[in-house]
Amino acid sequence: DQPKVGKFAGKLFAPIAAKMGWDKPEQHEENPQILLRSLVIRNLGRFGDGGTIKEAIVRLGSYLHGSALDPDMRKTVFSLACENYSAERFDQMMQIYDRTDDHQEKIRVLRALGAFKNKNEIKKVLKFSLSDQVRAQDAPILLNNLGSNNDARKLTWEFIKDNWAELQRRYHGGGFGSVTRVLQATTSGFISAEDLADVEKFFGEHTVPGTERAMAQSLETIRSNISWRVRDLENIREWLAKNAAT
């Protein structure tokens, strides 16, 4: 049903994106409009609009070669480029990450790296997340975005389990809240009984004081996901079949 979702999303976002364009007007623009531009272009590209994706990749290439790129659009451009894989994309992101001393620019790159869909690139990003190149306080930002990505969620969950001891070592005490948020972001997208059983088993064997409520909420979210799919999936499919085509 993904093509139908994409078609419906295109109908929703395309008119707004066409009206706003990629670039800010010469006259003053309020912050809500700035945020809206980035949001609609990001979503239009996320749901497969070819023209939007192509423009993002062109703008990334120009930025890598020294052209200006509006800071308010960088995360959108970076994310769309990562989402639409090419062999050099990870290295391009590393080029941007390494050449800047601006922490906000590094954070934009880290958030964008969470958009990869290609399995090999996701593995590279996961390895990078716990490397010396990423500040300890920034790694959860990257892992959170990967865990929220449907294409990276399973790999991120396996990575968390495999590196649990290291995560505890790094973030023990008050800093573990950031890991708890990664756990919630990652597991809350699971939709199968098998995944529920796996998460229940892991949580039962790896308790951390102070995280009990968050872990219970994660399990409840998975159970809710399973229930609503049983209850509503066919109705949603029928609705999309009628509304995506009109």
Buried (B, 14 or more C-beta within 10 A) or exposed (E): EEEBBBBBBBEEBBEBBEEBEBEBEEEEBEEEEBEBBBBBBBBBBBBBBEEBBEBBBEBBEEBBEEEEBBEBBBBBBBBBBBBBBEEEBBEBBBEBBEEEEEEEBBBBBBBBBBBBBBEEBBBBBBEBBBEEEBEEEBBBBBBBBBBBBEBBBBBBBEBBEEBBEEBBEBBEEEEBBBBBBBBBBBBBBBBEEEBBEBBBEBBEEBEBEEBEEBBEEBBEBBBEBBEEEEEEEEEBEEEBEEEBEE
